[in-house]
Amino acid sequence: MAVGATDARPVAFRIRLLAVLAVVSVNTALYLWINAQPTRPPALLPLTTLDTAIGWHAWTIWPYWLLLCINPFLALGLRDRALLWATFKAYAVAMGLNVAIWLAWPTRIARAALPDDLDGATRAAWDLLHALDEPNTCFPSGHITIPVVVMVAFARQYPASRPWVWLPTLLFPTIVTTGQHYAIDLLAGAATALAGLAWAGLLWRRTGSAPMRTALEPVD
């Protein structure tokens, strides 16, 4: 079924929940495995002037965790069968590109040492992150790829959400301010997301015989 086609049978919530849980589980396991077991010694990426200007800020661990948690909730809102399937295809292509790069060219970043004056909750949030995530597999950033795919799909499902569904992009810099990624990782993650969305046909739509329009255009 083409994206945008009418389907009177939306995907049941329990099916969406199981699908999202399965994708999150597989994605997390694959990422952590590649992160912990790089195919070769990872190349240390250089810190750029932009990264230095953005800086490292301990408090941004909280919006960083929020960014990671937003994606599944937006994905659960995709109830149209054709759109949900197209979103999975876009996700598979985008993350497939990421995985191919992670395997072919392992990379890592230099993490800043945690200051001694962090409050208990903030330190616990940092300790959890560092316990789960090695400083490897940073280029491209899957923490950007996934929300870009999901946000575009959500905007297609709910055109009225377009003024606000892009708000999670305000959290994107936290992947740099937490020292998890560099700015180039952010741009590369967005690029693989756009490649997947384009392949799945989610960056445009057709209305009758009208010319192709971008998915970001308001619906008439």
PyMOL commands that place a pseudoatom at each C-alpha (Angstrom):
pseudoatom trace, name=CA, resn=MET, resi=1, chain=A, elem=C, hetatm=0, pos=[0.000, 0.000, 0.000]
pseudoatom trace, name=CA, resn=ALA, resi=2, chain=A, elem=C, hetatm=0, pos=[1.379, 3.415, -0.908]
pseudoatom trace, name=CA, resn=VAL, resi=3, chain=A, elem=C, hetatm=0, pos=[2.202, 5.895, 1.821]
pseudoatom trace, name=CA, resn=GLY, resi=4, chain=A, elem=C, hetatm=0, pos=[-0.748, 8.202, 2.329]
pseudoatom trace, name=CA, resn=ALA, resi=5, chain=A, elem=C, hetatm=0, pos=[-3.302, 5.653, 1.136]
pseudoatom trace, name=CA, resn=THR, resi=6, chain=A, elem=C, hetatm=0, pos=[-6.453, 5.378, 3.228]
pseudoatom trace, name=CA, resn=ASP, resi=7, chain=A, elem=C, hetatm=0, pos=[-6.609, 2.376, 5.533]
pseudoatom trace, name=CA, resn=ALA, resi=8, chain=A, elem=C, hetatm=0, pos=[-9.739, 1.945, 7.620]
pseudoatom trace, name=CA, resn=ARG, resi=9, chain=A, elem=C, hetatm=0, pos=[-8.010, -0.612, 9.853]
pseudoatom trace, name=CA, resn=PRO, resi=10, chain=A, elem=C, hetatm=0, pos=[-5.435, 1.137, 12.041]
pseudoatom trace, name=CA, resn=VAL, resi=11, chain=A, elem=C, hetatm=0, pos=[-2.793, -1.001, 13.678]
pseudoatom trace, name=CA, resn=ALA, resi=12, chain=A, elem=C, hetatm=0, pos=[-3.911, -2.046, 17.158]
pseudoatom trace, name=CA, resn=PHE, resi=13, chain=A, elem=C, hetatm=0, pos=[-2.030, -0.430, 20.030]
pseudoatom trace, name=CA, resn=ARG, resi=14, chain=A, elem=C, hetatm=0, pos=[-0.790, -3.762, 21.395]
pseudoatom trace, name=CA, resn=ILE, resi=15, chain=A, elem=C, hetatm=0, pos=[0.738, -4.605, 18.010]
pseudoatom trace, name=CA, resn=ARG, resi=16, chain=A, elem=C, hetatm=0, pos=[2.411, -1.214, 17.840]
pseudoatom trace, name=CA, resn=LEU, resi=17, chain=A, elem=C, hetatm=0, pos=[3.693, -1.633, 21.379]
pseudoatom trace, name=CA, resn=LEU, resi=18, chain=A, elem=C, hetatm=0, pos=[5.183, -5.044, 20.646]
pseudoatom trace, name=CA, resn=ALA, resi=19, chain=A, elem=C, hetatm=0, pos=[6.717, -3.793, 17.399]
pseudoatom trace, name=CA, resn=VAL, resi=20, chain=A, elem=C, hetatm=0, pos=[8.284, -0.756, 19.059]
pseudoatom trace, name=CA, resn=LEU, resi=21, chain=A, elem=C, hetatm=0, pos=[9.609, -2.849, 21.965]
pseudoatom trace, name=CA, resn=ALA, resi=22, chain=A, elem=C, hetatm=0, pos=[11.099, -5.350, 19.531]
pseudoatom trace, name=CA, resn=VAL, resi=23, chain=A, elem=C, hetatm=0, pos=[12.802, -2.664, 17.439]
pseudoatom trace, name=CA, resn=VAL, resi=24, chain=A, elem=C, hetatm=0, pos=[14.135, -0.830, 20.508]
pseudoatom trace, name=CA, resn=SER, resi=25, chain=A, elem=C, hetatm=0, pos=[15.465, -4.076, 21.973]
pseudoatom trace, name=CA, resn=VAL, resi=26, chain=A, elem=C, hetatm=0, pos=[17.184, -5.197, 18.769]
pseudoatom trace, name=CA, resn=ASN, resi=27, chain=A, elem=C, hetatm=0, pos=[18.583, -1.739, 18.083]
pseudoatom trace, name=CA, resn=THR, resi=28, chain=A, elem=C, hetatm=0, pos=[19.938, -1.368, 21.621]
pseudoatom trace, name=CA, resn=ALA, resi=29, chain=A, elem=C, hetatm=0, pos=[21.499, -4.826, 21.686]
pseudoatom trace, name=CA, resn=LEU, resi=30, chain=A, elem=C, hetatm=0, pos=[23.135, -4.368, 18.265]
pseudoatom trace, name=CA, resn=TYR, resi=31, chain=A, elem=C, hetatm=0, pos=[24.476, -0.906, 19.109]
pseudoatom trace, name=CA, resn=LEU, resi=32, chain=A, elem=C, hetatm=0, pos=[25.888, -1.961, 22.477]
pseudoatom trace, name=CA, resn=TRP, resi=33, chain=A, elem=C, hetatm=0, pos=[27.501, -5.061, 20.951]
pseudoatom trace, name=CA, resn=ILE, resi=34, chain=A, elem=C, hetatm=0, pos=[29.196, -3.080, 18.162]
pseudoatom trace, name=CA, resn=ASN, resi=35, chain=A, elem=C, hetatm=0, pos=[30.154, -0.407, 20.682]
pseudoatom trace, name=CA, resn=ALA, resi=36, chain=A, elem=C, hetatm=0, pos=[31.790, -2.895, 23.034]
pseudoatom trace, name=CA, resn=GLN, resi=37, chain=A, elem=C, hetatm=0, pos=[33.297, -5.096, 20.288]
pseudoatom trace, name=CA, resn=PRO, resi=38, chain=A, elem=C, hetatm=0, pos=[34.611, -2.831, 17.481]
pseudoatom trace, name=CA, resn=THR, resi=39, chain=A, elem=C, hetatm=0, pos=[35.919, -4.604, 14.405]
pseudoatom trace, name=CA, resn=ARG, resi=40, chain=A, elem=C, hetatm=0, pos=[39.265, -2.806, 14.726]
pseudoatom trace, name=CA, resn=PRO, resi=41, chain=A, elem=C, hetatm=0, pos=[40.840, -0.230, 17.061]
pseudoatom trace, name=CA, resn=PRO, resi=42, chain=A, elem=C, hetatm=0, pos=[38.511, 2.801, 16.871]
pseudoatom trace, name=CA, resn=ALA, resi=43, chain=A, elem=C, hetatm=0, pos=[39.848, 6.014, 15.360]
pseudoatom trace, name=CA, resn=LEU, resi=44, chain=A, elem=C, hetatm=0, pos=[39.838, 8.953, 17.782]
pseudoatom trace, name=CA, resn=LEU, resi=45, chain=A, elem=C, hetatm=0, pos=[37.859, 11.767, 16.206]
pseudoatom trace, name=CA, resn=PRO, resi=46, chain=A, elem=C, hetatm=0, pos=[39.343, 15.257, 16.564]
pseudoatom trace, name=CA, resn=LEU, resi=47, chain=A, elem=C, hetatm=0, pos=[37.651, 17.871, 18.699]
pseudoatom trace, name=CA, resn=THR, resi=48, chain=A, elem=C, hetatm=0, pos=[36.630, 20.730, 16.410]
pseudoatom trace, name=CA, resn=THR, resi=49, chain=A, elem=C, hetatm=0, pos=[36.283, 24.435, 17.094]
pseudoatom trace, name=CA, resn=LEU, resi=50, chain=A, elem=C, hetatm=0, pos=[32.503, 24.064, 17.076]
pseudoatom trace, name=CA, resn=ASP, resi=51, chain=A, elem=C, hetatm=0, pos=[32.630, 21.294, 19.677]
pseudoatom trace, name=CA, resn=THR, resi=52, chain=A, elem=C, hetatm=0, pos=[34.831, 23.464, 21.878]
pseudoatom trace, name=CA, resn=ALA, resi=53, chain=A, elem=C, hetatm=0, pos=[32.465, 26.406, 21.499]
pseudoatom trace, name=CA, resn=ILE, resi=54, chain=A, elem=C, hetatm=0, pos=[29.456, 24.275, 22.461]
pseudoatom trace, name=CA, resn=GLY, resi=55, chain=A, elem=C, hetatm=0, pos=[31.307, 22.889, 25.457]
pseudoatom trace, name=CA, resn=TRP, resi=56, chain=A, elem=C, hetatm=0, pos=[30.566, 20.178, 28.005]
pseudoatom trace, name=CA, resn=HIS, resi=57, chain=A, elem=C, hetatm=0, pos=[27.790, 20.801, 30.544]
pseudoatom trace, name=CA, resn=ALA, resi=58, chain=A, elem=C, hetatm=0, pos=[26.990, 18.265, 33.263]
pseudoatom trace, name=CA, resn=TRP, resi=59, chain=A, elem=C, hetatm=0, pos=[23.340, 19.273, 33.698]
pseudoatom trace, name=CA, resn=THR, resi=60, chain=A, elem=C, hetatm=0, pos=[22.523, 18.390, 30.075]
pseudoatom trace, name=CA, resn=ILE, resi=61, chain=A, elem=C, hetatm=0, pos=[22.556, 14.717, 31.023]
pseudoatom trace, name=CA, resn=TRP, resi=62, chain=A, elem=C, hetatm=0, pos=[18.847, 15.180, 31.848]
pseudoatom trace, name=CA, resn=PRO, resi=63, chain=A, elem=C, hetatm=0, pos=[17.670, 16.523, 28.471]
pseudoatom trace, name=CA, resn=TYR, resi=64, chain=A, elem=C, hetatm=0, pos=[19.959, 13.928, 26.868]
pseudoatom trace, name=CA, resn=TRP, resi=65, chain=A, elem=C, hetatm=0, pos=[18.077, 11.100, 28.587]
pseudoatom trace, name=CA, resn=LEU, resi=66, chain=A, elem=C, hetatm=0, pos=[14.801, 12.819, 27.637]
pseudoatom trace, name=CA, resn=LEU, resi=67, chain=A, elem=C, hetatm=0, pos=[15.863, 12.738, 23.973]
pseudoatom trace, name=CA, resn=LEU, resi=68, chain=A, elem=C, hetatm=0, pos=[16.408, 8.994, 24.196]
pseudoatom trace, name=CA, resn=CYS, resi=69, chain=A, elem=C, hetatm=0, pos=[12.988, 8.438, 25.783]
pseudoatom trace, name=CA, resn=ILE, resi=70, chain=A, elem=C, hetatm=0, pos=[10.917, 10.515, 23.344]
pseudoatom trace, name=CA, resn=ASN, resi=71, chain=A, elem=C, hetatm=0, pos=[11.366, 8.287, 20.298]
pseudoatom trace, name=CA, resn=PRO, resi=72, chain=A, elem=C, hetatm=0, pos=[9.342, 5.228, 21.426]
pseudoatom trace, name=CA, resn=PHE, resi=73, chain=A, elem=C, hetatm=0, pos=[6.391, 7.365, 22.524]
pseudoatom trace, name=CA, resn=LEU, resi=74, chain=A, elem=C, hetatm=0, pos=[6.191, 9.138, 19.163]
pseudoatom trace, name=CA, resn=ALA, resi=75, chain=A, elem=C, hetatm=0, pos=[6.519, 5.808, 17.354]
pseudoatom trace, name=CA, resn=LEU, resi=76, chain=A, elem=C, hetatm=0, pos=[3.587, 4.399, 19.322]
pseudoatom trace, name=CA, resn=GLY, resi=77, chain=A, elem=C, hetatm=0, pos=[1.391, 7.091, 17.789]
pseudoatom trace, name=CA, resn=LEU, resi=78, chain=A, elem=C, hetatm=0, pos=[1.916, 5.769, 14.247]
pseudoatom trace, name=CA, resn=ARG, resi=79, chain=A, elem=C, hetatm=0, pos=[-1.315, 3.830, 13.789]
pseudoatom trace, name=CA, resn=ASP, resi=80, chain=A, elem=C, hetatm=0, pos=[-1.714, 3.942, 9.974]
pseudoatom trace, name=CA, resn=ARG, resi=81, chain=A, elem=C, hetatm=0, pos=[-0.572, 0.626, 8.506]
pseudoatom trace, name=CA, resn=ALA, resi=82, chain=A, elem=C, hetatm=0, pos=[1.079, 1.987, 5.382]
pseudoatom trace, name=CA, resn=LEU, resi=83, chain=A, elem=C, hetatm=0, pos=[2.816, 4.786, 7.257]
pseudoatom trace, name=CA, resn=LEU, resi=84, chain=A, elem=C, hetatm=0, pos=[4.012, 2.485, 10.017]
pseudoatom trace, name=CA, resn=TRP, resi=85, chain=A, elem=C, hetatm=0, pos=[5.462, 0.056, 7.480]
pseudoatom trace, name=CA, resn=ALA, resi=86, chain=A, elem=C, hetatm=0, pos=[7.148, 2.891, 5.581]
pseudoatom trace, name=CA, resn=THR, resi=87, chain=A, elem=C, hetatm=0, pos=[8.600, 4.182, 8.846]
pseudoatom trace, name=CA, resn=PHE, resi=88, chain=A, elem=C, hetatm=0, pos=[10.088, 0.769, 9.633]
pseudoatom trace, name=CA, resn=LYS, resi=89, chain=A, elem=C, hetatm=0, pos=[11.614, 0.684, 6.152]
pseudoatom trace, name=CA, resn=ALA, resi=90, chain=A, elem=C, hetatm=0, pos=[13.078, 4.174, 6.585]
pseudoatom trace, name=CA, resn=TYR, resi=91, chain=A, elem=C, hetatm=0, pos=[14.428, 3.172, 9.983]
pseudoatom trace, name=CA, resn=ALA, resi=92, chain=A, elem=C, hetatm=0, pos=[15.947, -0.046, 8.629]
pseudoatom trace, name=CA, resn=VAL, resi=93, chain=A, elem=C, hetatm=0, pos=[17.751, 1.766, 5.802]
pseudoatom trace, name=CA, resn=ALA, resi=94, chain=A, elem=C, hetatm=0, pos=[18.951, 4.646, 7.992]
pseudoatom trace, name=CA, resn=MET, resi=95, chain=A, elem=C, hetatm=0, pos=[20.203, 2.439, 10.808]
pseudoatom trace, name=CA, resn=GLY, resi=96, chain=A, elem=C, hetatm=0, pos=[21.604, -0.029, 8.288]
pseudoatom trace, name=CA, resn=LEU, resi=97, chain=A, elem=C, hetatm=0, pos=[23.791, 2.764, 6.941]
pseudoatom trace, name=CA, resn=ASN, resi=98, chain=A, elem=C, hetatm=0, pos=[24.868, 3.634, 10.471]
pseudoatom trace, name=CA, resn=VAL, resi=99, chain=A, elem=C, hetatm=0, pos=[25.740, 0.024, 11.276]
pseudoatom trace, name=CA, resn=ALA, resi=100, chain=A, elem=C, hetatm=0, pos=[27.709, -0.337, 8.045]
pseudoatom trace, name=CA, resn=ILE, resi=101, chain=A, elem=C, hetatm=0, pos=[29.780, 2.736, 8.924]
pseudoatom trace, name=CA, resn=TRP, resi=102, chain=A, elem=C, hetatm=0, pos=[30.229, 1.616, 12.552]
pseudoatom trace, name=CA, resn=LEU, resi=103, chain=A, elem=C, hetatm=0, pos=[31.567, -1.738, 11.359]
pseudoatom trace, name=CA, resn=ALA, resi=104, chain=A, elem=C, hetatm=0, pos=[33.708, -0.416, 8.506]
pseudoatom trace, name=CA, resn=TRP, resi=105, chain=A, elem=C, hetatm=0, pos=[35.113, 2.607, 10.344]
pseudoatom trace, name=CA, resn=PRO, resi=106, chain=A, elem=C, hetatm=0, pos=[34.937, 2.337, 14.146]
pseudoatom trace, name=CA, resn=THR, resi=107, chain=A, elem=C, hetatm=0, pos=[35.340, 5.678, 15.890]
pseudoatom trace, name=CA, resn=ARG, resi=108, chain=A, elem=C, hetatm=0, pos=[35.559, 6.965, 19.424]
pseudoatom trace, name=CA, resn=ILE, resi=109, chain=A, elem=C, hetatm=0, pos=[35.596, 10.223, 21.344]
pseudoatom trace, name=CA, resn=ALA, resi=110, chain=A, elem=C, hetatm=0, pos=[37.585, 11.478, 24.315]
pseudoatom trace, name=CA, resn=ARG, resi=111, chain=A, elem=C, hetatm=0, pos=[35.293, 11.829, 27.312]
pseudoatom trace, name=CA, resn=ALA, resi=112, chain=A, elem=C, hetatm=0, pos=[35.685, 14.555, 29.899]
pseudoatom trace, name=CA, resn=ALA, resi=113, chain=A, elem=C, hetatm=0, pos=[36.201, 13.534, 33.508]
pseudoatom trace, name=CA, resn=LEU, resi=114, chain=A, elem=C, hetatm=0, pos=[33.190, 14.068, 35.748]
pseudoatom trace, name=CA, resn=PRO, resi=115, chain=A, elem=C, hetatm=0, pos=[33.573, 16.917, 38.270]
pseudoatom trace, name=CA, resn=ASP, resi=116, chain=A, elem=C, hetatm=0, pos=[33.523, 16.078, 41.971]
pseudoatom trace, name=CA, resn=ASP, resi=117, chain=A, elem=C, hetatm=0, pos=[30.760, 18.533, 42.893]
pseudoatom trace, name=CA, resn=LEU, resi=118, chain=A, elem=C, hetatm=0, pos=[27.871, 16.823, 41.048]
pseudoatom trace, name=CA, resn=ASP, resi=119, chain=A, elem=C, hetatm=0, pos=[24.722, 16.217, 43.081]
pseudoatom trace, name=CA, resn=GLY, resi=120, chain=A, elem=C, hetatm=0, pos=[23.811, 12.597, 43.754]
pseudoatom trace, name=CA, resn=ALA, resi=121, chain=A, elem=C, hetatm=0, pos=[21.039, 12.288, 41.164]
pseudoatom trace, name=CA, resn=THR, resi=122, chain=A, elem=C, hetatm=0, pos=[23.076, 13.870, 38.371]
pseudoatom trace, name=CA, resn=ARG, resi=123, chain=A, elem=C, hetatm=0, pos=[26.093, 11.707, 39.142]
pseudoatom trace, name=CA, resn=ALA, resi=124, chain=A, elem=C, hetatm=0, pos=[23.877, 8.622, 39.126]
pseudoatom trace, name=CA, resn=ALA, resi=125, chain=A, elem=C, hetatm=0, pos=[22.514, 9.618, 35.706]
pseudoatom trace, name=CA, resn=TRP, resi=126, chain=A, elem=C, hetatm=0, pos=[26.071, 10.004, 34.399]
pseudoatom trace, name=CA, resn=ASP, resi=127, chain=A, elem=C, hetatm=0, pos=[27.249, 6.758, 35.983]
pseudoatom trace, name=CA, resn=LEU, resi=128, chain=A, elem=C, hetatm=0, pos=[24.363, 4.886, 34.343]
pseudoatom trace, name=CA, resn=LEU, resi=129, chain=A, elem=C, hetatm=0, pos=[25.184, 6.346, 30.950]
pseudoatom trace, name=CA, resn=HIS, resi=130, chain=A, elem=C, hetatm=0, pos=[28.889, 5.506, 31.199]
pseudoatom trace, name=CA, resn=ALA, resi=131, chain=A, elem=C, hetatm=0, pos=[28.112, 2.011, 32.476]
pseudoatom trace, name=CA, resn=LEU, resi=132, chain=A, elem=C, hetatm=0, pos=[25.912, 1.297, 29.455]
pseudoatom trace, name=CA, resn=ASP, resi=133, chain=A, elem=C, hetatm=0, pos=[27.689, 3.182, 26.696]
pseudoatom trace, name=CA, resn=GLU, resi=134, chain=A, elem=C, hetatm=0, pos=[31.350, 2.967, 25.709]
pseudoatom trace, name=CA, resn=PRO, resi=135, chain=A, elem=C, hetatm=0, pos=[32.921, 6.052, 24.062]
pseudoatom trace, name=CA, resn=ASN, resi=136, chain=A, elem=C, hetatm=0, pos=[32.926, 4.191, 20.723]
pseudoatom trace, name=CA, resn=THR, resi=137, chain=A, elem=C, hetatm=0, pos=[30.624, 3.999, 17.689]
pseudoatom trace, name=CA, resn=CYS, resi=138, chain=A, elem=C, hetatm=0, pos=[29.991, 7.718, 17.692]
pseudoatom trace, name=CA, resn=PHE, resi=139, chain=A, elem=C, hetatm=0, pos=[29.888, 8.458, 13.930]
pseudoatom trace, name=CA, resn=PRO, resi=140, chain=A, elem=C, hetatm=0, pos=[27.124, 8.719, 12.765]
pseudoatom trace, name=CA, resn=SER, resi=141, chain=A, elem=C, hetatm=0, pos=[24.935, 9.358, 15.790]
pseudoatom trace, name=CA, resn=GLY, resi=142, chain=A, elem=C, hetatm=0, pos=[21.998, 6.974, 16.050]
pseudoatom trace, name=CA, resn=HIS, resi=143, chain=A, elem=C, hetatm=0, pos=[20.681, 9.276, 18.763]
pseudoatom trace, name=CA, resn=ILE, resi=144, chain=A, elem=C, hetatm=0, pos=[19.916, 11.704, 15.928]
pseudoatom trace, name=CA, resn=THR, resi=145, chain=A, elem=C, hetatm=0, pos=[19.009, 9.237, 13.176]
pseudoatom trace, name=CA, resn=ILE, resi=146, chain=A, elem=C, hetatm=0, pos=[16.141, 7.653, 15.088]
pseudoatom trace, name=CA, resn=PRO, resi=147, chain=A, elem=C, hetatm=0, pos=[14.296, 10.803, 16.260]
pseudoatom trace, name=CA, resn=VAL, resi=148, chain=A, elem=C, hetatm=0, pos=[14.552, 12.402, 12.810]
pseudoatom trace, name=CA, resn=VAL, resi=149, chain=A, elem=C, hetatm=0, pos=[12.886, 9.356, 11.219]
pseudoatom trace, name=CA, resn=VAL, resi=150, chain=A, elem=C, hetatm=0, pos=[10.192, 9.179, 13.885]
pseudoatom trace, name=CA, resn=MET, resi=151, chain=A, elem=C, hetatm=0, pos=[9.438, 12.912, 13.906]
pseudoatom trace, name=CA, resn=VAL, resi=152, chain=A, elem=C, hetatm=0, pos=[8.944, 13.052, 10.144]
pseudoatom trace, name=CA, resn=ALA, resi=153, chain=A, elem=C, hetatm=0, pos=[6.674, 10.002, 10.278]
pseudoatom trace, name=CA, resn=PHE, resi=154, chain=A, elem=C, hetatm=0, pos=[4.677, 11.466, 13.180]
pseudoatom trace, name=CA, resn=ALA, resi=155, chain=A, elem=C, hetatm=0, pos=[4.219, 14.707, 11.255]
pseudoatom trace, name=CA, resn=ARG, resi=156, chain=A, elem=C, hetatm=0, pos=[2.872, 12.679, 8.337]
pseudoatom trace, name=CA, resn=GLN, resi=157, chain=A, elem=C, hetatm=0, pos=[0.419, 10.855, 10.621]
pseudoatom trace, name=CA, resn=TYR, resi=158, chain=A, elem=C, hetatm=0, pos=[-0.720, 14.033, 12.403]
pseudoatom trace, name=CA, resn=PRO, resi=159, chain=A, elem=C, hetatm=0, pos=[-0.399, 17.125, 10.182]
pseudoatom trace, name=CA, resn=ALA, resi=160, chain=A, elem=C, hetatm=0, pos=[-1.691, 19.351, 12.990]
pseudoatom trace, name=CA, resn=SER, resi=161, chain=A, elem=C, hetatm=0, pos=[1.370, 18.390, 15.057]
pseudoatom trace, name=CA, resn=ARG, resi=162, chain=A, elem=C, hetatm=0, pos=[3.818, 19.980, 12.634]
pseudoatom trace, name=CA, resn=PRO, resi=163, chain=A, elem=C, hetatm=0, pos=[4.182, 23.259, 14.575]
pseudoatom trace, name=CA, resn=TRP, resi=164, chain=A, elem=C, hetatm=0, pos=[5.466, 21.406, 17.658]
pseudoatom trace, name=CA, resn=VAL, resi=165, chain=A, elem=C, hetatm=0, pos=[6.623, 17.894, 16.747]
pseudoatom trace, name=CA, resn=TRP, resi=166, chain=A, elem=C, hetatm=0, pos=[10.049, 19.282, 15.831]
pseudoatom trace, name=CA, resn=LEU, resi=167, chain=A, elem=C, hetatm=0, pos=[10.665, 20.481, 19.407]
pseudoatom trace, name=CA, resn=PRO, resi=168, chain=A, elem=C, hetatm=0, pos=[12.887, 17.447, 20.186]
pseudoatom trace, name=CA, resn=THR, resi=169, chain=A, elem=C, hetatm=0, pos=[15.455, 18.947, 17.796]
pseudoatom trace, name=CA, resn=LEU, resi=170, chain=A, elem=C, hetatm=0, pos=[16.146, 21.466, 20.584]
pseudoatom trace, name=CA, resn=LEU, resi=171, chain=A, elem=C, hetatm=0, pos=[17.566, 18.511, 22.517]
pseudoatom trace, name=CA, resn=PHE, resi=172, chain=A, elem=C, hetatm=0, pos=[19.913, 17.429, 19.721]
pseudoatom trace, name=CA, resn=PRO, resi=173, chain=A, elem=C, hetatm=0, pos=[22.884, 19.544, 20.950]
pseudoatom trace, name=CA, resn=THR, resi=174, chain=A, elem=C, hetatm=0, pos=[22.901, 17.523, 24.175]
pseudoatom trace, name=CA, resn=ILE, resi=175, chain=A, elem=C, hetatm=0, pos=[24.665, 14.683, 22.378]
pseudoatom trace, name=CA, resn=VAL, resi=176, chain=A, elem=C, hetatm=0, pos=[27.586, 17.135, 22.108]
pseudoatom trace, name=CA, resn=THR, resi=177, chain=A, elem=C, hetatm=0, pos=[27.235, 18.855, 25.496]
pseudoatom trace, name=CA, resn=THR, resi=178, chain=A, elem=C, hetatm=0, pos=[27.325, 15.459, 27.230]
pseudoatom trace, name=CA, resn=GLY, resi=179, chain=A, elem=C, hetatm=0, pos=[30.477, 14.479, 25.368]
pseudoatom trace, name=CA, resn=GLN, resi=180, chain=A, elem=C, hetatm=0, pos=[28.759, 11.498, 23.777]
pseudoatom trace, name=CA, resn=HIS, resi=181, chain=A, elem=C, hetatm=0, pos=[29.276, 12.814, 20.260]
pseudoatom trace, name=CA, resn=TYR, resi=182, chain=A, elem=C, hetatm=0, pos=[30.862, 15.579, 18.245]
pseudoatom trace, name=CA, resn=ALA, resi=183, chain=A, elem=C, hetatm=0, pos=[28.945, 17.967, 16.001]
pseudoatom trace, name=CA, resn=ILE, resi=184, chain=A, elem=C, hetatm=0, pos=[29.951, 16.009, 12.884]
pseudoatom trace, name=CA, resn=ASP, resi=185, chain=A, elem=C, hetatm=0, pos=[28.272, 12.923, 14.364]
pseudoatom trace, name=CA, resn=LEU, resi=186, chain=A, elem=C, hetatm=0, pos=[25.037, 14.888, 14.666]
pseudoatom trace, name=CA, resn=LEU, resi=187, chain=A, elem=C, hetatm=0, pos=[25.131, 15.969, 11.030]
pseudoatom trace, name=CA, resn=ALA, resi=188, chain=A, elem=C, hetatm=0, pos=[25.971, 12.458, 9.833]
pseudoatom trace, name=CA, resn=GLY, resi=189, chain=A, elem=C, hetatm=0, pos=[23.124, 10.973, 11.887]
pseudoatom trace, name=CA, resn=ALA, resi=190, chain=A, elem=C, hetatm=0, pos=[20.672, 13.402, 10.329]
pseudoatom trace, name=CA, resn=ALA, resi=191, chain=A, elem=C, hetatm=0, pos=[22.022, 12.568, 6.851]
pseudoatom trace, name=CA, resn=THR, resi=192, chain=A, elem=C, hetatm=0, pos=[21.457, 8.810, 7.230]
pseudoatom trace, name=CA, resn=ALA, resi=193, chain=A, elem=C, hetatm=0, pos=[17.950, 9.513, 8.559]
pseudoatom trace, name=CA, resn=LEU, resi=194, chain=A, elem=C, hetatm=0, pos=[17.128, 11.613, 5.502]
pseudoatom trace, name=CA, resn=ALA, resi=195, chain=A, elem=C, hetatm=0, pos=[18.491, 8.884, 3.236]
pseudoatom trace, name=CA, resn=GLY, resi=196, chain=A, elem=C, hetatm=0, pos=[16.206, 6.317, 4.841]
pseudoatom trace, name=CA, resn=LEU, resi=197, chain=A, elem=C, hetatm=0, pos=[13.203, 8.647, 4.727]
pseudoatom trace, name=CA, resn=ALA, resi=198, chain=A, elem=C, hetatm=0, pos=[13.818, 9.412, 1.065]
pseudoatom trace, name=CA, resn=TRP, resi=199, chain=A, elem=C, hetatm=0, pos=[14.122, 5.723, 0.181]
pseudoatom trace, name=CA, resn=ALA, resi=200, chain=A, elem=C, hetatm=0, pos=[10.850, 4.952, 1.982]
pseudoatom trace, name=CA, resn=GLY, resi=201, chain=A, elem=C, hetatm=0, pos=[9.062, 7.854, 0.273]
pseudoatom trace, name=CA, resn=LEU, resi=202, chain=A, elem=C, hetatm=0, pos=[8.410, 9.782, 3.482]
pseudoatom trace, name=CA, resn=LEU, resi=203, chain=A, elem=C, hetatm=0, pos=[9.994, 13.058, 2.401]
pseudoatom trace, name=CA, resn=TRP, resi=204, chain=A, elem=C, hetatm=0, pos=[7.271, 13.815, -0.107]
pseudoatom trace, name=CA, resn=ARG, resi=205, chain=A, elem=C, hetatm=0, pos=[3.646, 13.030, -0.875]
pseudoatom trace, name=CA, resn=ARG, resi=206, chain=A, elem=C, hetatm=0, pos=[1.366, 13.027, -3.884]
pseudoatom trace, name=CA, resn=THR, resi=207, chain=A, elem=C, hetatm=0, pos=[-2.103, 14.506, -3.851]
pseudoatom trace, name=CA, resn=GLY, resi=208, chain=A, elem=C, hetatm=0, pos=[-3.998, 13.279, -6.884]
pseudoatom trace, name=CA, resn=SER, resi=209, chain=A, elem=C, hetatm=0, pos=[-2.160, 14.493, -9.944]
pseudoatom trace, name=CA, resn=ALA, resi=210, chain=A, elem=C, hetatm=0, pos=[-0.636, 17.425, -8.080]
pseudoatom trace, name=CA, resn=PRO, resi=211, chain=A, elem=C, hetatm=0, pos=[3.141, 17.836, -8.129]
pseudoatom trace, name=CA, resn=MET, resi=212, chain=A, elem=C, hetatm=0, pos=[5.181, 16.082, -5.485]
pseudoatom trace, name=CA, resn=ARG, resi=213, chain=A, elem=C, hetatm=0, pos=[5.325, 18.060, -2.255]
pseudoatom trace, name=CA, resn=THR, resi=214, chain=A, elem=C, hetatm=0, pos=[7.615, 17.791, 0.731]
pseudoatom trace, name=CA, resn=ALA, resi=215, chain=A, elem=C, hetatm=0, pos=[6.354, 16.100, 3.888]
pseudoatom trace, name=CA, resn=LEU, resi=216, chain=A, elem=C, hetatm=0, pos=[6.962, 19.321, 5.779]
pseudoatom trace, name=CA, resn=GLU, resi=217, chain=A, elem=C, hetatm=0, pos=[4.419, 21.307, 3.742]
pseudoatom trace, name=CA, resn=PRO, resi=218, chain=A, elem=C, hetatm=0, pos=[1.112, 22.007, 5.471]
pseudoatom trace, name=CA, resn=VAL, resi=219, chain=A, elem=C, hetatm=0, pos=[-1.730, 19.802, 4.274]
pseudoatom trace, name=CA, resn=ASP, resi=220, chain=A, elem=C, hetatm=0, pos=[-4.330, 21.712, 2.231]
for i in range(1, 220): cmd.bond("trace and resi %d" % i, "trace and resi %d" % (i + 1))
show_as sticks, trace
zoom trace
